[in-house]
Structures are given as structure tokens and as C-alpha cells.
Amino acid sequence: MFRIKICGITNVEDAIAAVDAGADALGLNFYKKSPRCVELDVARKIAAATEVVRVGVFVNHSTEEMAHAWNEASLSYTQIHGDETPEMLKPIADMGIIPVRRLSRDETDPVGLLIRDFLHFTSEIGWALEAMLVDAAVPGEYGGTGAKADWHSLHGYELRLDSRAGLILAGGLTPDNVAEAIRIVRPAAVDVASGVESAPGKKDPVKVRDFVAAASEAFASLGASDR
């Protein structure tokens, strides 16, 4: 499992800069309507130029399309942002599926909802999930909006789920707030796209470096407090 993922990588230069900054995962978005969509031939070049975890981001793709991208871009995980059901994903159950749950701020029991989702996915696809990603809900959008999730409502997730699946926190994270988010939520990993950009689809290397440094320090502090 990774710790710090820079998502929406669209070119080799940004990929190398993220890895050099210390990110241990890159997100490659194959959703055509996204400003962060990466072409498959570029994804191949990114795979050839980097040796970190690569996560494919998909929105209502067919399982055949996802499997093709998985093979061509040497992906490690398949992040599902669309309206796919667990039943639809059974043919690719062994492709490191990471379901995405977009939480609204009026959700009364977000942790309970995540646990129910986890159990449903696991029972339906017949494959244990390694992680679930949590993002903020924005009507009509599938992610990458920069909207912030309610961190305090997610506190205690890892205790109630008994560590069976890690929580990947996304939504509105920046170099300035990621340490606080990690302290409150205690996620397994963090995921950022717009929070480290100079423009949609173009990463700012200084922001990337600052984000990775802040997140790394916060995760190290969590580890120290657990000892």
C-alpha cells in the first residue's frame, strides 16, 4: 500500500518531479472529460520512466477498457470513481480495486456508510479490498474538484473497521492543510490533484515537494505517537 499519491499526472516531467519529491504513488486519470486525462501512450511513457505505484483512475469505463489500461500502463491499482457496481467489477477483482465514496457533509454516519460499502464490495466481488478512497461529494462531478471532505466525521474509521481496509483521504488537500488532515483522520494514505497544480493537469513542482514533505512528517508523527 502507498502513503502519498499525486493524482492527475499528465506528462513524464511531472511524474518524475513527483517521484523525486518523495511521492510513492502516481494517479493516471483515463476519464476523457477530465482536464487531467492522460493518453494511453503517455501513460506507457510514465510507466517506463518511474518505478513507483501507479493507480489508474476510471469513470464508467468497461472492464475491458480498464484491463487494457492496466496492462499497457503497468498499473498497480484500479480506482473506481463512477457508478460501477461490485457485480460489474467481478471480472477484474484481482486488479487492485479501490472504490471511491464521495461523502456529503449532511451524512449522519459516514464511517458506518464506509464500513457497509466495504463489506458489500468484499462479499460481492469475492476479493478483499486493500483500501477505500474518500472524497467530498460535489453534484455532477466525479472528483478532482478541490472540495474538502469533513475530516472530523471520519475520525475513528480505522478502529471501527478493525484495519481491514485502509482509508485513502482525498478532497481539498493542500501543502498547508495535509498535516492537519492526517492528524485528525489518521488515514492510511493521502491523495492530491488540484491542491498541487499551477493549472488543471499541470503540477507545480514546489507545491508537490511541499505537500510530500508535510505529509511525510505528519505520517512519521503518527507512527511515533503509536509507539
C-alpha positions, 0 to 999 in steps of 0.5 A, spaced: 500 500 500 502 507 498 502 513 503 502 519 498 499 519 491 499 525 486 493 524 482 492 527 475 499 526 472 499 528 465 506 528 462 513 524 464 516 531 467 511 531 472 511 524 474 518 524 475 518 531 479 513 527 483 517 521 484 523 525 486 519 529 491 518 523 495 511 521 492 510 513 492 504 513 488 502 516 481 494 517 479 493 516 471 486 519 470 483 515 463 476 519 464 476 523 457 472 529 460 477 530 465 482 536 464 487 531 467 486 525 462 492 522 460 493 518 453 494 511 453 501 512 450 503 517 455 501 513 460 506 507 457 511 513 457 510 514 465 510 507 466 517 506 463 520 512 466 518 511 474 518 505 478 513 507 483 505 505 484 501 507 479 493 507 480 489 508 474 483 512 475 476 510 471 469 513 470 464 508 467 469 505 463 468 497 461 472 492 464 475 491 458 477 498 457 480 498 464 484 491 463 487 494 457 489 500 461 492 496 466 496 492 462 499 497 457 500 502 463 503 497 468 498 499 473 498 497 480 491 499 482 484 500 479 480 506 482 473 506 481 470 513 481 463 512 477 457 508 478 460 501 477 457 496 481 461 490 485 457 485 480 460 489 474 467 489 477 467 481 478 471 480 472 477 484 474 477 483 482 484 481 482 486 488 479 487 492 485 480 495 486 479 501 490 472 504 490 471 511 491 465 514 496 464 521 495 461 523 502 456 529 503 457 533 509 449 532 511 451 524 512 449 522 519 454 516 519 459 516 514 464 511 517 458 506 518 456 508 510 464 506 509 464 500 513 457 497 509 460 499 502 466 495 504 463 489 506 458 489 500 464 490 495 468 484 499 462 479 499 460 481 492 466 481 488 469 475 492 476 479 493 478 483 499 479 490 498 486 493 500 483 500 501 477 505 500 478 512 497 474 518 500 472 524 497 467 530 498 461 529 494 460 535 489 453 534 484 455 532 477 462 531 478 466 525 479 472 528 483 478 532 482 474 538 484 478 541 490 472 540 495 474 538 502 471 532 505 469 533 513 475 530 516 472 530 523 466 525 521 471 520 519 475 520 525 475 513 528 474 509 521 480 505 522 478 502 529 471 501 527 473 497 521 478 493 525 484 495 519 481 491 514 481 496 509 485 502 509 482 509 508 485 513 502 483 521 504 482 525 498 478 532 497 481 539 498 488 537 500 493 542 500 501 543 502 498 547 508 492 543 510 495 535 509 498 535 516 492 537 519 488 532 515 492 526 517 492 528 524 485 528 525 483 522 520 489 518 521 488 515 514 492 510 511 494 514 505 493 521 502 491 523 495 492 530 491 490 533 484 488 540 484 491 542 491 498 541 487 497 544 480 499 551 477 493 549 472 488 543 471 493 537 469 499 541 470 503 540 477 507 545 480 513 542 482 514 546 489 507 545 491 508 537 490 515 537 494 511 541 499 505 537 500 510 530 500 514 533 505 508 535 510 505 529 509 511 525 510 512 528 517 505 528 519 505 520 517 512 519 521 508 523 527 503 518 527 507 512 527 511 515 533 505 517 537 503 509 536 509 507 539 
